[in-house]
């Protein structure tokens, strides 16, 4: 199992700076994870108050991204890291961007939850979405765990789950199109459900991205835009 640590630099202060950045990324990740959990719960349970709470707190995610960005910029200016340290800073910058986008998608889900609660659409809307929501939530949690441990094998296992989110998305779309064809009155609610499924599909993509950044940091290999089979081969070569 390939993994790496951020410690061991000749400068103890630099080690501490890197560790502080990593901890702040994990804090942001935990916050985003909770936002996603609350958004999904508000959707499934038609909890308007919880959905409004997600919308209200979304700005915190944006602030965390800005704060960590500034922290990394100062780190680059002061320390001018090279090799593995530079890869880590790049992985952090990319990871917080994907976390912020997951937060954006959670906000969209909460908004759709508000709409669907008001329309009181049939629970059939939520069956596939609930399953897909649970799947991508586990992906986000797994990606953050892989980042925390800088574990490439754990990262690969999460990335391997991304095609399943695409499969579930396609199934939900087919189901919703059928609803709309059978009952035109369901069109408005079905469209909201479609946007929700799309948001979940994107969250799965962002979770995989984070896993690719972990592999990039540990292995020094850019594994973006390749198939799962190629990704597994890249890891197994070490």
PyMOL commands that set and color helices and strands:
alter all, ss='L'
color gray80, all
select helices_A, chain A and resi 12-44+48-79+83-119+124-149+152-159+162-182+184-219+228-236
alter helices_A, ss='H'
color red, helices_A
deselect
rebuild
show_as cartoon
